[in-house]
Amino acid sequence: MSLPKKLSGEKVLDSWSVLVENGSGRGKQVYEDFMNFLKESNVPELNTEAVKVVPGWLKGLFGKEREYLKV
């Protein structure tokens, strides 16, 4: 895991989200399952990283951050 950072300066090519049924409290398992899926897909030159991001400087001052999967 890296330190929290802003997304400014990085280009976001696309973004999406999905609601995981019965995912509450199972974040680590969902993350591991998804990473295994990507590994088994054998997509060439695919880099992934879990990063903590603050949505803006003001929210960052209050310690609000979210974890994202950067691909």
Backbone atoms as SQL, in Angstrom:
CREATE TABLE atoms (id INTEGER PRIMARY KEY, chain TEXT, resi INTEGER, resn TEXT, atom TEXT, x REAL, y REAL, z REAL);
INSERT INTO atoms VALUES
  (1, 'A', 1, 'MET', 'N', 0.836, -1.185, 0.000),
  (2, 'A', 1, 'MET', 'CA', 0.000, 0.000, 0.000),
  (3, 'A', 1, 'MET', 'C', 0.877, 1.242, 0.000),
  (4, 'A', 2, 'SER', 'N', 0.454, 2.230, -0.739),
  (5, 'A', 2, 'SER', 'CA', 1.194, 3.479, -0.756),
  (6, 'A', 2, 'SER', 'C', 0.479, 4.506, 0.117),
  (7, 'A', 3, 'LEU', 'N', 1.143, 5.608, 0.341),
  (8, 'A', 3, 'LEU', 'CA', 0.556, 6.670, 1.152),
  (9, 'A', 3, 'LEU', 'C', -0.594, 7.329, 0.408),
  (10, 'A', 4, 'PRO', 'N', -1.554, 7.912, 1.144),
  (11, 'A', 4, 'PRO', 'CA', -2.655, 8.601, 0.489),
  (12, 'A', 4, 'PRO', 'C', -2.136, 9.709, -0.414),
  (13, 'A', 5, 'LYS', 'N', -2.765, 9.871, -1.565),
  (14, 'A', 5, 'LYS', 'CA', -2.368, 10.911, -2.500),
  (15, 'A', 5, 'LYS', 'C', -3.571, 11.369, -3.307),
  (16, 'A', 6, 'LYS', 'N', -3.415, 12.513, -3.951),
  (17, 'A', 6, 'LYS', 'CA', -4.456, 13.038, -4.814),
  (18, 'A', 6, 'LYS', 'C', -4.292, 12.439, -6.200),
  (19, 'A', 7, 'LEU', 'N', -5.372, 12.372, -6.932),
  (20, 'A', 7, 'LEU', 'CA', -5.302, 11.865, -8.300),
  (21, 'A', 7, 'LEU', 'C', -4.830, 12.918, -9.285),
  (22, 'A', 8, 'SER', 'N', -4.760, 14.176, -8.879),
  (23, 'A', 8, 'SER', 'CA', -4.329, 15.211, -9.803),
  (24, 'A', 8, 'SER', 'C', -2.929, 14.894, -10.301),
  (25, 'A', 9, 'GLY', 'N', -2.692, 15.145, -11.572),
  (26, 'A', 9, 'GLY', 'CA', -1.404, 14.835, -12.170),
  (27, 'A', 9, 'GLY', 'C', -1.389, 13.460, -12.817),
  (28, 'A', 10, 'GLU', 'N', -2.376, 12.637, -12.526),
  (29, 'A', 10, 'GLU', 'CA', -2.499, 11.332, -13.155),
  (30, 'A', 10, 'GLU', 'C', -3.737, 11.352, -14.037),
  (31, 'A', 11, 'LYS', 'N', -3.633, 10.730, -15.176),
  (32, 'A', 11, 'LYS', 'CA', -4.745, 10.719, -16.110),
  (33, 'A', 11, 'LYS', 'C', -5.644, 9.520, -15.837),
  (34, 'A', 12, 'VAL', 'N', -6.912, 9.770, -15.615),
  (35, 'A', 12, 'VAL', 'CA', -7.886, 8.708, -15.420),
  (36, 'A', 12, 'VAL', 'C', -8.516, 8.428, -16.770),
  (37, 'A', 13, 'LEU', 'N', -8.228, 7.254, -17.321),
  (38, 'A', 13, 'LEU', 'CA', -8.733, 6.902, -18.643),
  (39, 'A', 13, 'LEU', 'C', -10.174, 6.421, -18.591),
  (40, 'A', 14, 'ASP', 'N', -10.524, 5.731, -17.526),
  (41, 'A', 14, 'ASP', 'CA', -11.871, 5.206, -17.386),
  (42, 'A', 14, 'ASP', 'C', -12.086, 4.854, -15.929),
  (43, 'A', 15, 'SER', 'N', -13.301, 4.815, -15.511),
  (44, 'A', 15, 'SER', 'CA', -13.598, 4.392, -14.152),
  (45, 'A', 15, 'SER', 'C', -14.954, 3.700, -14.139),
  (46, 'A', 16, 'TRP', 'N', -15.111, 2.786, -13.227),
  (47, 'A', 16, 'TRP', 'CA', -16.383, 2.085, -13.063),
  (48, 'A', 16, 'TRP', 'C', -16.466, 1.556, -11.653),
  (49, 'A', 17, 'SER', 'N', -17.644, 1.200, -11.285),
  (50, 'A', 17, 'SER', 'CA', -17.849, 0.611, -9.972),
  (51, 'A', 17, 'SER', 'C', -18.972, -0.413, -10.081),
  (52, 'A', 18, 'VAL', 'N', -19.026, -1.274, -9.105),
  (53, 'A', 18, 'VAL', 'CA', -20.074, -2.296, -9.081),
  (54, 'A', 18, 'VAL', 'C', -20.425, -2.572, -7.624),
  (55, 'A', 19, 'LEU', 'N', -21.686, -2.793, -7.364),
  (56, 'A', 19, 'LEU', 'CA', -22.135, -3.137, -6.022),
  (57, 'A', 19, 'LEU', 'C', -21.981, -4.645, -5.850),
  (58, 'A', 20, 'VAL', 'N', -21.270, -5.056, -4.832),
  (59, 'A', 20, 'VAL', 'CA', -21.049, -6.473, -4.571),
  (60, 'A', 20, 'VAL', 'C', -22.063, -6.930, -3.535),
  (61, 'A', 21, 'GLU', 'N', -22.991, -7.799, -3.961),
  (62, 'A', 21, 'GLU', 'CA', -24.002, -8.309, -3.035),
  (63, 'A', 21, 'GLU', 'C', -23.338, -9.054, -1.885),
  (64, 'A', 22, 'ASN', 'N', -23.799, -8.819, -0.688),
  (65, 'A', 22, 'ASN', 'CA', -23.278, -9.465, 0.525),
  (66, 'A', 22, 'ASN', 'C', -21.772, -9.250, 0.680),
  (67, 'A', 23, 'GLY', 'N', -21.264, -8.114, 0.193),
  (68, 'A', 23, 'GLY', 'CA', -19.836, -7.828, 0.274),
  (69, 'A', 23, 'GLY', 'C', -19.415, -7.155, 1.562),
  (70, 'A', 24, 'SER', 'N', -20.352, -6.732, 2.361),
  (71, 'A', 24, 'SER', 'CA', -20.017, -6.027, 3.597),
  (72, 'A', 24, 'SER', 'C', -19.130, -6.883, 4.492),
  (73, 'A', 25, 'GLY', 'N', -17.977, -6.320, 4.855),
  (74, 'A', 25, 'GLY', 'CA', -17.049, -7.028, 5.711),
  (75, 'A', 25, 'GLY', 'C', -16.167, -8.035, 4.990),
  (76, 'A', 26, 'ARG', 'N', -16.320, -8.127, 3.661),
  (77, 'A', 26, 'ARG', 'CA', -15.546, -9.094, 2.886),
  (78, 'A', 26, 'ARG', 'C', -14.646, -8.404, 1.865),
  (79, 'A', 27, 'GLY', 'N', -14.257, -7.182, 2.138),
  (80, 'A', 27, 'GLY', 'CA', -13.466, -6.402, 1.187),
  (81, 'A', 27, 'GLY', 'C', -12.180, -7.079, 0.766),
  (82, 'A', 28, 'LYS', 'N', -11.465, -7.649, 1.732),
  (83, 'A', 28, 'LYS', 'CA', -10.197, -8.304, 1.424),
  (84, 'A', 28, 'LYS', 'C', -10.416, -9.494, 0.487),
  (85, 'A', 29, 'GLN', 'N', -11.453, -10.292, 0.747),
  (86, 'A', 29, 'GLN', 'CA', -11.734, -11.461, -0.090),
  (87, 'A', 29, 'GLN', 'C', -12.144, -11.044, -1.505),
  (88, 'A', 30, 'VAL', 'N', -12.972, -10.007, -1.618),
  (89, 'A', 30, 'VAL', 'CA', -13.387, -9.508, -2.935),
  (90, 'A', 30, 'VAL', 'C', -12.165, -9.026, -3.714),
  (91, 'A', 31, 'TYR', 'N', -11.280, -8.292, -3.038),
  (92, 'A', 31, 'TYR', 'CA', -10.055, -7.793, -3.667),
  (93, 'A', 31, 'TYR', 'C', -9.184, -8.961, -4.148),
  (94, 'A', 32, 'GLU', 'N', -8.973, -9.958, -3.287),
  (95, 'A', 32, 'GLU', 'CA', -8.138, -11.104, -3.655),
  (96, 'A', 32, 'GLU', 'C', -8.744, -11.897, -4.815),
  (97, 'A', 33, 'ASP', 'N', -10.062, -12.079, -4.797),
  (98, 'A', 33, 'ASP', 'CA', -10.730, -12.794, -5.897),
  (99, 'A', 33, 'ASP', 'C', -10.552, -12.047, -7.217),
  (100, 'A', 34, 'PHE', 'N', -10.688, -10.731, -7.168),
  (101, 'A', 34, 'PHE', 'CA', -10.543, -9.931, -8.391),
  (102, 'A', 34, 'PHE', 'C', -9.105, -9.981, -8.899),
  (103, 'A', 35, 'MET', 'N', -8.136, -9.884, -7.994),
  (104, 'A', 35, 'MET', 'CA', -6.733, -9.953, -8.398),
  (105, 'A', 35, 'MET', 'C', -6.410, -11.314, -9.011),
  (106, 'A', 36, 'ASN', 'N', -6.963, -12.392, -8.452),
  (107, 'A', 36, 'ASN', 'CA', -6.774, -13.724, -9.033),
  (108, 'A', 36, 'ASN', 'C', -7.398, -13.816, -10.420),
  (109, 'A', 37, 'PHE', 'N', -8.569, -13.211, -10.589),
  (110, 'A', 37, 'PHE', 'CA', -9.218, -13.181, -11.901),
  (111, 'A', 37, 'PHE', 'C', -8.328, -12.481, -12.923),
  (112, 'A', 38, 'LEU', 'N', -7.754, -11.336, -12.548),
  (113, 'A', 38, 'LEU', 'CA', -6.871, -10.618, -13.468),
  (114, 'A', 38, 'LEU', 'C', -5.639, -11.450, -13.813),
  (115, 'A', 39, 'LYS', 'N', -5.069, -12.106, -12.814),
  (116, 'A', 39, 'LYS', 'CA', -3.880, -12.924, -13.037),
  (117, 'A', 39, 'LYS', 'C', -4.186, -14.080, -13.997),
  (118, 'A', 40, 'GLU', 'N', -5.316, -14.747, -13.793),
  (119, 'A', 40, 'GLU', 'CA', -5.713, -15.864, -14.637),
  (120, 'A', 40, 'GLU', 'C', -6.078, -15.425, -16.055),
  (121, 'A', 41, 'SER', 'N', -6.439, -14.152, -16.228),
  (122, 'A', 41, 'SER', 'CA', -6.803, -13.629, -17.546),
  (123, 'A', 41, 'SER', 'C', -5.599, -13.479, -18.463),
  (124, 'A', 42, 'ASN', 'N', -4.406, -13.440, -17.870),
  (125, 'A', 42, 'ASN', 'CA', -3.158, -13.317, -18.650),
  (126, 'A', 42, 'ASN', 'C', -3.152, -12.126, -19.606),
  (127, 'A', 43, 'VAL', 'N', -3.645, -11.002, -19.145),
  (128, 'A', 43, 'VAL', 'CA', -3.625, -9.785, -19.952),
  (129, 'A', 43, 'VAL', 'C', -2.195, -9.245, -19.956),
  (130, 'A', 44, 'PRO', 'N', -1.601, -9.041, -21.149),
  (131, 'A', 44, 'PRO', 'CA', -0.217, -8.550, -21.183),
  (132, 'A', 44, 'PRO', 'C', -0.107, -7.100, -20.716),
  (133, 'A', 45, 'GLU', 'N', 0.993, -6.795, -20.066),
  (134, 'A', 45, 'GLU', 'CA', 1.326, -5.434, -19.635),
  (135, 'A', 45, 'GLU', 'C', 0.240, -4.783, -18.783),
  (136, 'A', 46, 'LEU', 'N', -0.331, -5.533, -17.880),
  (137, 'A', 46, 'LEU', 'CA', -1.350, -5.008, -16.976),
  (138, 'A', 46, 'LEU', 'C', -0.732, -4.843, -15.599),
  (139, 'A', 47, 'ASN', 'N', -0.719, -3.622, -15.102),
  (140, 'A', 47, 'ASN', 'CA', -0.170, -3.329, -13.781),
  (141, 'A', 47, 'ASN', 'C', -1.307, -2.921, -12.854),
  (142, 'A', 48, 'THR', 'N', -1.326, -3.470, -11.673),
  (143, 'A', 48, 'THR', 'CA', -2.358, -3.125, -10.696),
  (144, 'A', 48, 'THR', 'C', -1.702, -2.713, -9.389),
  (145, 'A', 49, 'GLU', 'N', -2.410, -1.873, -8.665),
  (146, 'A', 49, 'GLU', 'CA', -1.900, -1.395, -7.379),
  (147, 'A', 49, 'GLU', 'C', -3.076, -0.886, -6.552),
  (148, 'A', 50, 'ALA', 'N', -3.118, -1.256, -5.282),
  (149, 'A', 50, 'ALA', 'CA', -4.111, -0.702, -4.372),
  (150, 'A', 50, 'ALA', 'C', -3.550, 0.608, -3.840),
  (151, 'A', 51, 'VAL', 'N', -4.289, 1.692, -4.017),
  (152, 'A', 51, 'VAL', 'CA', -3.828, 3.003, -3.564),
  (153, 'A', 51, 'VAL', 'C', -4.897, 3.657, -2.698),
  (154, 'A', 52, 'LYS', 'N', -4.448, 4.435, -1.734),
  (155, 'A', 52, 'LYS', 'CA', -5.364, 5.231, -0.922),
  (156, 'A', 52, 'LYS', 'C', -5.327, 6.649, -1.471),
  (157, 'A', 53, 'VAL', 'N', -6.503, 7.194, -1.739),
  (158, 'A', 53, 'VAL', 'CA', -6.610, 8.493, -2.392),
  (159, 'A', 53, 'VAL', 'C', -7.517, 9.394, -1.574),
  (160, 'A', 54, 'VAL', 'N', -7.121, 10.650, -1.443),
  (161, 'A', 54, 'VAL', 'CA', -7.999, 11.638, -0.813),
  (162, 'A', 54, 'VAL', 'C', -8.760, 12.330, -1.942),
  (163, 'A', 55, 'PRO', 'N', -10.070, 12.514, -1.796),
  (164, 'A', 55, 'PRO', 'CA', -10.871, 13.093, -2.864),
  (165, 'A', 55, 'PRO', 'C', -10.653, 14.593, -3.074),
  (166, 'A', 56, 'GLY', 'N', -9.932, 15.244, -2.223),
  (167, 'A', 56, 'GLY', 'CA', -9.656, 16.674, -2.356),
  (168, 'A', 56, 'GLY', 'C', -8.875, 17.154, -1.152),
  (169, 'A', 57, 'TRP', 'N', -8.313, 18.331, -1.260),
  (170, 'A', 57, 'TRP', 'CA', -7.445, 18.816, -0.185),
  (171, 'A', 57, 'TRP', 'C', -8.217, 19.020, 1.116),
  (172, 'A', 58, 'LEU', 'N', -9.458, 19.529, 1.037),
  (173, 'A', 58, 'LEU', 'CA', -10.236, 19.791, 2.251),
  (174, 'A', 58, 'LEU', 'C', -10.575, 18.489, 2.970),
  (175, 'A', 59, 'LYS', 'N', -11.060, 17.513, 2.241),
  (176, 'A', 59, 'LYS', 'CA', -11.379, 16.226, 2.856),
  (177, 'A', 59, 'LYS', 'C', -10.106, 15.542, 3.344),
  (178, 'A', 60, 'GLY', 'N', -8.998, 15.789, 2.656),
  (179, 'A', 60, 'GLY', 'CA', -7.710, 15.234, 3.076),
  (180, 'A', 60, 'GLY', 'C', -7.282, 15.775, 4.429),
  (181, 'A', 61, 'LEU', 'N', -7.621, 17.043, 4.701),
  (182, 'A', 61, 'LEU', 'CA', -7.286, 17.635, 5.999),
  (183, 'A', 61, 'LEU', 'C', -7.998, 16.922, 7.141),
  (184, 'A', 62, 'PHE', 'N', -9.174, 16.401, 6.844),
  (185, 'A', 62, 'PHE', 'CA', -9.958, 15.705, 7.864),
  (186, 'A', 62, 'PHE', 'C', -9.697, 14.203, 7.867),
  (187, 'A', 63, 'GLY', 'N', -8.713, 13.783, 7.101),
  (188, 'A', 63, 'GLY', 'CA', -8.317, 12.378, 7.103),
  (189, 'A', 63, 'GLY', 'C', -9.224, 11.462, 6.307),
  (190, 'A', 64, 'LYS', 'N', -10.075, 12.045, 5.457),
  (191, 'A', 64, 'LYS', 'CA', -10.971, 11.203, 4.669),
  (192, 'A', 64, 'LYS', 'C', -10.222, 10.696, 3.438),
  (193, 'A', 65, 'GLU', 'N', -10.158, 9.401, 3.315),
  (194, 'A', 65, 'GLU', 'CA', -9.495, 8.788, 2.180),
  (195, 'A', 65, 'GLU', 'C', -10.249, 7.526, 1.797),
  (196, 'A', 66, 'ARG', 'N', -10.045, 7.099, 0.551),
  (197, 'A', 66, 'ARG', 'CA', -10.685, 5.885, 0.064),
  (198, 'A', 66, 'ARG', 'C', -9.639, 5.027, -0.594),
  (199, 'A', 67, 'GLU', 'N', -9.860, 3.738, -0.568),
  (200, 'A', 67, 'GLU', 'CA', -8.924, 2.828, -1.218),
  (201, 'A', 67, 'GLU', 'C', -9.485, 2.466, -2.599),
  (202, 'A', 68, 'TYR', 'N', -8.611, 2.534, -3.587),
  (203, 'A', 68, 'TYR', 'CA', -8.982, 2.233, -4.965),
  (204, 'A', 68, 'TYR', 'C', -8.021, 1.212, -5.543),
  (205, 'A', 69, 'LEU', 'N', -8.469, 0.523, -6.561),
  (206, 'A', 69, 'LEU', 'CA', -7.594, -0.363, -7.310),
  (207, 'A', 69, 'LEU', 'C', -7.191, 0.379, -8.570),
  (208, 'A', 70, 'LYS', 'N', -5.926, 0.665, -8.677),
  (209, 'A', 70, 'LYS', 'CA', -5.382, 1.388, -9.835),
  (210, 'A', 70, 'LYS', 'C', -4.866, 0.348, -10.821),
  (211, 'A', 71, 'VAL', 'N', -5.386, 0.385, -12.048),
  (212, 'A', 71, 'VAL', 'CA', -5.002, -0.576, -13.083),
  (213, 'A', 71, 'VAL', 'C', -4.377, 0.171, -14.240);
